[in-house]
Amino acid sequence: ADRLKAKLSNGCVFVNLWATWCEPCLIELPALVRYLDKKKKVIPVIIDVSMSSERKKSSQKVLDSIPTPFETFFKPDGKDEEYIVTVDKEWQGALPFSLLFVDGVKKKVWNGPMVPADLEKATKQYCKL
């Protein structure tokens, strides 16, 4: 949790929460990864919330197939409700879920699928990119 908090506190940071069992996530993730790979000033954080350590192997397979050159955080085993509140108090647990932070301050939230154009618009508005 401390590593994640530190990552969110500096610059324009996009966070995407996904899971291997979430079909909209699997559709959305490759497009976002391609977009983020071109936007070097946006710091991507990908969080796999597949909800069990057993799924980490299948998650890594998905990430390798894209490929994802970013650091990925995996939800630790434990109380899901506690993790949800840690990520964002407004998050109700539905996936995909994405957020945009600027210097540690949450600026934008997406509940449900999004496209790179949504992120482009938000980064222009909030990150001045």
ABEGO torsion letter per residue (X at the ends): XAAAAAAAABEBBBBBBBBAABAAAAAAAAAAAAAAAABAABBBBBBBAAGBAAAAAAAAAAAAAOBBABBBBBBBBEBAAAAAAAABAABAGBOBBBBBBBGGBBABBBBEBBBAAAAAAAAAAAAGX
